[in-house]
Amino acid sequence: MTDLTIRAGELRLAASVYGPSSSPPVAFFHGVSNSRDTWDEIAAALCPEYQVWTLDFRGHGHSDRVATYDINGYVADARALIETIERPTIVVGHSLGACVAGVLAQQPHPLVRGALLEDPPWYLGEPGEWSKSAVSGLFPIVAAKQAELQASNAALSAYVDFLSNAPSPLGGRAADHIGPRHLLSRASGLQRQDNRCWGAAARGGEQGDNALAAIDTSRPFRCPTQILLGDPKLGGVILEGHDIRLAKTNPDAKMIQYAGCGHLLHQTSAFEARFLQDLRGFLSSFPSH
């Protein structure tokens, strides 16, 4: 694995690349408050068959911060990575990163071969949709705790304790369902993230006021796309009826339901192997060169 810095305009963005340059590239985009190392297990599993690229979005991980954050800025970051790779690339994203990958899939680009979207909050930027989701109540709590911990220069262990002991929609605590390495990654991401990334959602407002509002959900995906859906009753963000809308707009996209899993498909211990299997299946549907 090699760490590097790429440019998105004047911004410096942190990225990593795993595997040989002769292998087909796959780019991974993280969710809000996470960072690029959320994909470490996936990268290790895919190399050397694929060359894996990961990115810290602006305001996250080791990347530069800006005054305001929205989907257009994150998409610009992703495009900067794709242009750095300089080869046709399959894009994979979780949550916010899935929305970024989805926007890339809507816009014909010779360097975007296909997209896998892990539980994208695709419609939550529309008026009234955000408040229906489980994350609308969670984000203000997490953002407020993050601000408190950052203001006190709290140790990383304080972030780990906060996340580990959080109640899980699957029952019990988060640590009952997410392994120590992923909890450490999530804690590190929360420690380093710019608190302003939460936007209006941190104040209990509509996420549509900020990061997701610019997504044109009426536009179809223009490349092969697969969508993995968490259970909205357990924190998934493709709400009831959203899957029907997605299928109507994108009849060729394959959708796979993860019954019994919430929003964190690739991080939930009981579903990590299945996520990797579905990802491998999607990647193998493309010619290797």
PyMOL commands that set and color helices and strands:
alter all, ss='L'
color gray80, all
select helices_A, chain A and resi 36-46+71-85+96-106+130-132+135-151+156-164+174-176+180-192+195-203+207-209+232-234+242-249+269-283
alter helices_A, ss='H'
color red, helices_A
select strands_A, chain A and resi 2-8+11-18+25-29+51-55+89-94+112-118+225-229+254-257
alter strands_A, ss='S'
color yellow, strands_A
deselect
rebuild
show_as cartoon
